Amino acid sequence: MTSTASSTDTRQGQAPHEQRPPWQQRLRRFGYQQPRSDARDGRDRLVPPYTEPGPRLWAALGIPHTLAGRLVRWSGWIGPLLVTLLAGVLRFWNLGNPKAVIFDETYYAKDAWALVHRGFEVNWDKKANDLVLSSGGHVTIPTDAAYVVHPPVGKYVIGLGELLFGFDPFGWRFMTALLGTLSVLLLCRIGRRLFRSTFLGCLAGTLMAVDGLHFVMSRTALLDGVLMFFVLAAFGCLLIDRDKAREKLAAALPVDADGRVRPDRHVAETARLGWRPWRWAAGLMLGLAFATKWNGLYILAAFCLMAVLWDVGSRRVAGARHPYSAVFRRDTGLAFVATVPVAIVTYVLSWTGWILSPTDGSGGYFRNWAATDGKGGSWTFLPDWLRSLWHYEHQVYEFHVGLSSPHTYQSNPWSWLVLGRPVSYFYESPAPGKDGCPADAGEKCAREVLALGTPLLWWVACFAVLYVLWRWLLRRDWRAGAIACGIAAGYLPWFMYQERTIFFFYAIVFLPFLCLAVAMLLGAIIGPPRSSDTRRVVGATGAGVLVLLIAWNFIYFWPLYTGTAIPIDDWRARMWLDTWV
C-alpha cells in the first residue's frame, strides 16, 4: 500500500485547484470552472432534483403546507398548460385573416391538398388561388405531376388541417397553428427539465409565445414551423432519454454504509442501459424533420453527437475512468440504430404516396424515370421506385445548391439575430373606411403580415447567446452546451450557402433555443437561491421589467403580425430599421 509520503505524485500535498492541468489553471482567471466531484450523493449528481419554492413564500401567501405541496406537484403541468393556453388563444384568434394566399402558401397549401388526395403534387393553373378563395375550395385537382423540391411530411401536416376544416385559409393554417401552440408546451416542459425549474421552463415558453416570428409562422402554411416542431420534439426526447439513462446508472451504483450512492468504475463502464425507447422516439422525430425539409439532416448529425457526449458525461459522473471507450462499447451501436436508420426509414416511408402512384407517366414526377430514361446502368438490381426516387432526390439537390435567383426579401444569415431583413408575407393599402382602415385616417392605411421577431427579445438573445457560450466553454455547464448545440445546428449551416437565396424566417428552427438562452440569462440575473434577499429582489425586478418590455414590444408590433389595418404614419413608426421596408 503506497502512502502519501512515498508517492511519486508531487501534487499530493497541493490544494485541489492546484492539482488541475496548467491550461485549466490559466483559464481560471477568465472564469473557467472544473466540474466538481464533491461529496454529494451520487444519485443527486446524476439526476439533480427539481427546485421548489421555499417555505417562506407559501407562508407569505398564507397557503397551508398541504396545499403548497399539491401546488408544487401540479405546477409542472399547470404552469406550462396556462402558458400554452395563452399561446393558443393568440394563434387561433381570427386565424383565417387575411383571407388570402400569402407568400409561399401559394405552393404549400395547394401541394398539401393534392398530396392528401392524389399522393403527389400537381401543376396548378396560374389563376388557381383566386378560384380556390372564391369557390370555398371546391376546385378540381389537376392530374399533371409537378416538380417540387421539398419532401412531403410538412405538406401532409398542412393537408390534414385542410381535410378537417376545408381548402381555405383557416384549413391550411390550422395545423401550423396547432403545432405552434404545442411547441410552446414542449418548450415549457423542456425548459423545466433542462433547468430543473418550472419557473424558468414556463418563462422560456412565454418568451416564445410572444415572439413575432413564431407567431406569424404559426399562422402561415409554411414548412419551417412544422420543421421547428419536430426538431424541438426530438430535443425533448433526447433530454428525457438522458435523464432515464442516468436514473438507470444511479440505480446500479453501490450504496455505502451511510446510505449514500457512490460512483463505481466497474458499474459505470459495464452497465447496459437497455433499448432506451425515448432515443428511438427521437430518431422518429428527426426523420420527420428531415422529411419536412432537408436541413433536418444537419440537426440529425448535431443531435446525435450531443447525445453521445451526454452518454460520456453520464458514465464519467458514475465513476468511469475511460468513459469514451465505455460509451463506444455499450451505447454507440444501439444509439446509431435508434437514430440514423430510423430517420432514414421514416424519410423513405414519407414518400409512400409517390411510390404507390402509377408508373405509366400519370403518377408522381419522375416516378417512371427508372422505366424510361433510367434504363440500363449498374444499379438495375434495385427496385425501380428506389432508383427513380434517388434520381429525383439528386435533381432536387442540384436545384438547392444552385438556387441563386435574387429575391426582394432574401437576407444573409449574419443579419438574422439582429433582425436585419424580415420577410413581408402580405401587404395591402386599403383606402379610408375600407378593410378596417379608419374612416378618419386621412390617407391610405397599411395592412401587412411581416415575419419579424419581437425586436427586444431577439436583441436580448444576442447577449444571451454570448452568455450561454461563456457558461459552456468556461463554466462547463452542460445545459448551456445543449442550448448552444440547438442554435448551432439550426443556424451555422446556412453560412455555407451565403450565395444561395435564403430568408430570415429559416431562423424559426433555432428560435426555441434562443428562448432557452434568454431564460437562462434571466435566471442568472435573478440570482441563485443562495443569494441574499436583496440580491434576489433586485434581480427579479430587473428580469421582470425586461420580460414586460418584451411583451409590450410584441403588443406594439401586433398589427404587423396580424394584417391589421393601421394608418400609414403608424406603420412607418414601426419601421425601426430602413431594411424592414
N, C-alpha and C positions, 0 to 999 in steps of 0.2 A: 504494500500500500504506500503510495507516494505522498509524502507530507508536503505542505505548502513551502517549507523552508528548502526542501531538496528539489523542488520543481524547477524545470528549465524555463518556465514561462515567467519572464521578468515583469509581467504586468499583474502578478497575483496580488501585490500589495497596493495597487492603484485603485482609485475610485472608479465606479462603473463607467462613467462617461469618458474616462481617460483610457479605458481598455478598447475603445472603438477604433476602427481603422483611421489613419490620418485624414483621409478625404472627408470622413464623417465629422471629425473634429473641426476641420476648417469650415465646413458648411454650417456648423452650429451657430456661427456668428450671424448667419443670414436667416436663422430661424429653423434650420433642419432639426428634426426630432426623430430619433430612432424609436421604432415601436417598442413599448415597454414589455418586459417579461416579468411583471410584478407578481405579487403573491395572491392575486385574486383567484377565486375558484375558476378552474379550467372551463367549466360549462359557461360561466358568465363571459369569459373571453371569447369563446366560440359562438355563443348565442346571447348577445347582450340583452338585458331586459328592456322593456319599453318604459320610457319616463312617465311619471304620473304627477299630477298637481299635488303640492304639499298640503298638509292638513290645515295650515293657516288660511289657505284660500277658501276651503269649504267652511271653516269657522266664520270667516269674514262674511260669507254669503248666507250664513245661517242654515246650511244644509246638513241634515243629520248624517252620521258616519255611514249608516247602512245604505242610505240613498246615494251618498257620494260614491260608494263602492260600485253600485249599479251603474251610475253615470260614467264612471271610468271604464267599465267593461263595455258599455254600449257606445261610448264615444267613438270607438274605432270604426263604427259604421254610421252612426247618427251624423257625425260631422261631415264625412265625405258625401253622404246622401243629401244633406242640406245644400252643400256646395254644388252638387250635381243638379239638384232641383233648380237652383239659380241659373246655372248654365243652360239647362233645357228650356226654361221659360224664355230666356233671351234668344236662343237659337230657333225655336219653333214659332215665336211670335211673328205673324204676318210673313211666313216663310215663302209664300208664293209671290211675294213682291220683291223686285219688279216682275211683272207678268211679261217676261221677255226671255229670249235665249241669249244669255250674257256670256261674253268671252268664249272660252273653249267648250262651254255647254253645247255649242253648235256641233261639236264632234261627239262628245261622250254621251249626251242624252239620247241621241239618235242611234249611236252604236250600241248602247245598252238595250234599247228597245228591240233592235234587230237580233242581238245576241240571245235574249231570253225567248225569242220566238223562232229564230232560224238556226242558232248555234254559231253564226259567223256574222261579221259586219258586212254592210252593203253600201253601195253608192246611192246617195240621196240626191234628188233634184235640188237645184240652187234655191228654189222657192219653197223648199220643204218646211223651213222654220215658220214662215207665215202661215202655211197651210195647217201645221200642227197646232199653232196657237188659235187660229180662227175656227178650227173644227173640233177643238177639245180633245185632240189626239186621235181622232178617228181617221186614220190615213192608211193607205195601202203600203205595205212594206215592199220595197223593190227586191229584185232577185239577183241583180248583178253584184258579185262579190267585190268588196273594197279592200285596198291595200292599207293596212293600219300598222302603226309602229309601236304599240304598247300591248302587253299581254292582257288577257281578258278578265282577270278577277275583279279589278276595280269597276269595270263596266257591268259585270254581273251583279255586283253590290248595288250599283245605281239602278240597274234594271229591276231588282227586287222591289224597290220602292215604287217604280212605275207599275209593276204588276199589281201592287197593293192599292195604289191611290190614283192610277191613271197616268197617261202620257201627257203630262202638263208640268209647269214649273214646280208645283208643290210635290208632285210624284217623283220627279227626277232629283229633287233636292232632299227628299225625306231621309234617305239612308245616310247621306253625308252629315245631315243634322243629327241623326241618331248616334252615329259613330263619334261625331264631335262631342256630343254630350257624354257619351260613355267614356271617351278618352279623359274627360275631366275626372270622372270617378276613378278610373285606373290610376291617374296621376296622384290623386289624393291618397290612395291606398299604397301606391309605390313609394311615395314620399314618406308616408308613415313608417313603412317597413325599412326604408333606407336610413332615415334619421332616428328611428325608434321614438318618434314623436308624432302624435296625432295632430298637434297644432301645426307643426311645420309641413306635414303632409297636406293638410287642408289649405294651408297658406299657398303652397305650390299650385294646387288645383284652382284656387281662387284667382291667382295671377293669370293662369291660362284661360279661365272663364271670361276674364275682362281684357283679353288681348284681342286687338282688332284683326290681325291676320288670321288667328284661329277662328274668330267669329265669322269672318267673311268666307273662309274656306269651308266652314261647317254649313254655310247657307248657299253653297255653289256646287254644282255637279261636276267637280274635277276629281282627278285620280289621287292627287297628292295628299289630300286629307285622309283618304282611305289607307294610303301607304303609311302615313303617320300613325294611324290607329294600330295597324299590325306590328309596326316596329315597337311601339310602346308596350303592346301586349307581350311581345317576345321578351323585352327587357324585364317586364314584371315576372314572367315565367322563370327566367333565369335567376332573378332575385329570390324568388320563393325556393327554387332548387338549391341555391346557395345555403339558405337557412336550413332546409331539410337535411342537406348533406352534413352540415356542421352539427346538427342535432344528433345524427347517427354517430358521428365521431365522438361527440361528447358522451353519448350513452355507452360507447365501447371502452372509454378510458377508465382506468382503475380509480378507486376511491380510497383515500388514505384513512388513517385511524381517526382523524378529526372529521371525517365525512366530507372531505373536500375532493373534488375531481382534479386529478393531477395529469400533466402531459406524460405520454409514454411513447418512446420511439418505436417500439415494435408494433403497437396498435396503430400508430399514425402512419406507418409505412406499409402495413399489410392489410388494413381493414378494407373490406369491399363494401361499396355503398349501394349496391343493387341497381335496378333498372332506371331509377330516377325519372318518374313519369313527367315531371314538370319540364325536364330538359327535352323530352320528346314533344311536349306541347310547344316549347319554344321553337323547335325545328319546324313544326307545322306553321306557326305564326310567321317565321322568317320565310318559309316557302310561299305563303300567301302574299307577303310583302314583295318578294321577288316576282311573283306572278301578277303583281299590280303595276310595278314599274321596275325597270332593270337596275336602278341604283340601289335596290334592296340587296344586291349582291355584295356591295361594299359593307353594308351593315351586317350581313351574314358573316363575313370574314372578321370584322372587328369584334362582334359579339362572341364569336367562337374563341378568339384569342383572349378576350376578357374572362370568359368562363373558365378557361384553362388556368389563367393566373389566379382566379379566385380559388380553384381547387388547390393550387400550390400553396397559397396563403393559409387555407384551412388546415392542410396537413402539417405545415410548419408550426402553426399555433398549437396543434395537437401534440407536437413533440418530434416531428420527423427531422432528422439531420440532413436527409437528402430528398427534400420534397419534390423536386422536379422529376427525379427518376421514379419516385413512388407514384406520382401522378401519371407518368408515361406508362408504367406497368399496370396500374389499377384502374385508371379513369379514362385515358385518352381514347382508347379504341371504341368503347361504348359511347363516349361523348361524340365522337365523329359520326358514328352510325345514327345517333339520335338527332343530329342536326343536318349535316350536309346531304346525305342520301334522302332523308325525309323531305328536306326542302326541294331537292331536285324532283323527286317523285310528285310532290304537291304541284310543282310548276307544270310538269308534263300533264298531269290529270286535269289541270285548269283548261287545257286545250281540248278536252273531250268533245265539246260541241263541234269544233273544227275538224277533229279527227274522224268523227262519225258522219260528217257531211259527205255528199256524193262526190265521187271521183271522176265523173263524166264531164267536168267543166262547169257544172251548175252548183258546185259546193263552195267551200271557202277558198279564199285567194291562195294560189299556189298549191291547193290540195291535190291537184292532178299532176304536179311537176314531175314526180318520180316516174310516172307512166308516159310522160311526153318528152319534155326537154331533158329530163334526168336519166334517160335510159342509158345502160352501159355503165362503165366505171368499175372501181374496185370495191364498192360498198353495196353492191346489189343484193348481197345476202341479208341486208337489213330490211325490215318491213317498209313498204312504200310510204306509209304515213310518217314514219320516223325520218326517212330521207327527205321527204317533202317539207316536213317541219324544220329540219335542220337547214335546208336551203332558205326557207322563209326567214328563219332567225338570222342567218348570215346576211341576207339583204337588209334586214332591219338594223343590224349592227353597222353596216356600211352607211346607212342613212343617218344614224345618230352621230357617228364620228364625223361625217361630212356636213352636218347641218350648220350653216353659217349665214343664212339669209337674214338680213337686218330686220329688226322689229322695233317699233317705236318705244316699247316698254322693256326691252331687254336690259340687263344690268350685269355688271361684273361682281363676282362674289365678294370682292374686297369691300364693296359698299353695303352689303346686306345687313350687317349688325348695326350700322348707323342709319339704316332706312334710306339709303341714297336714292333709290329709284323704285317706288312702289308701282303696282300694275293697276290700271283702270279697267275694270271689267264692264262697266256700263256708264254711259253719260248721256243726259238729255238736257235741253234748255227750255223748259216749259214757260209759256207766257203767263203773266199775272192772272190769277183766277182759274188756272188750268193745272190738272195733275198735282194738286197740293200746293201750288205756288200761291202765296198770299196775294189777295187782290190789290193790296196797297204796296206791293213790292216795288213798284215804280219801273223796274226793268225786268228782264228775264231772270228766272231763277236757275239754279243748278241742281240736277239730280245725278248723283254719282254713287257707284259701288266701287270703292277703292281698296285694293288689297294692301293695306298699310298696317303694320303692327302698332300697338299702342306706344307712341314715341317714348314716353318716360320709362316704360317697362323695358324697352329694348336698349335704351341708353344706359340704364342701370345695369342691364345684363352685360354690357361691355366690361364694366368693373367687376361684376360677379364672375365672369369667365377668368379674369386675372386672379381673383381670389381663389377660385377653385384650382387653378393651376398651381398656385402657391401652396395650397393645402395638400395637393397631391405630391408635388415634387419635393417639398421641404418639410412638410409635417407628416408625410407618409400616410395620408388619410385615404383609405380605400374608397370611401363614399365619393370623395372628390374625383378620384380616378375613374369611377364608374360614370359620373356625370360628364367628365371630360371625354370619355370614350364615346358616349352617345352624341355629343356635339361634334366631335371629330369625324365620326362615321357618316353623319349626315351632311357635313359642311365641307371638309377638306377635299373630298374627291372632285368637287366642282372646280377647284383651282387648276386641275389638269385640262380643263376644257374652256379656258377663258376666251378662245376664239369662236367657240360654239355659241349659238343663240340660246341663252339661258335667262331665267327670270327669278325675281326675288321670292315669289311665292313657293319656290322649291324649299325655302328655309323652314316651311311648316314641319318638315320631318324632324328637325332637331329642336324645334321650339319647346317641347316638353322638358328637355334637358336644360334649356336656358332658364325655364321657370324653376326647376330644381336648384340651379345655381343661385338664382336670386333668393330663393327661400333659404338656402344655406348661408348666404351673405347676411340676410336679415336676422337669422338665428344668431350669427356672430355679433351683430350689432346689439341684439337684446342682451347677450351675455350668457355665460354658462350658469348652471344652477348654483354653483358655489360662490358666485359673485354676491357682493353686498346688495341690500335692498335698494340703496340709492343708485348703484350702477344699473341694476335691472330696470328700475323705473325710468331712468333717463334713456336707456337703450330701447325699452319697449315704446316709449313715447316717440323717439326718433323713427323707429321702424314703422310704427302705426301711422305717423304722419306721411311717410313715404308711400305706404300702401294706399292711403286715402287719396293722395295725389295721383297715383296710377289709376285708381278707379275714376277720379274726376276726369283725367285725361281721356279715358275710354268714353265717358259720357259726352265729353266735348266733341269728340270725333264721331259720335253715333250717327249723325246724318250722312256722313261719308261712307259708313259701313252698311247702311240700310237703303240707300237710294232715296232718302227723304228730301223733298224739295226745300231748298233754303235760298234766301236772297243771294244774288251773286257776290255782294260785298261780304256776306258771312262765309261764303265758300272761299273767297280769296283770303280771308283772315285765317283760315285753316291750312292754307298752303304755306307751311312754315319754311320749307326749303324750295328754292327755284326748281329743283329737279323733280318735285312732286307734281308739277303741272304737266 
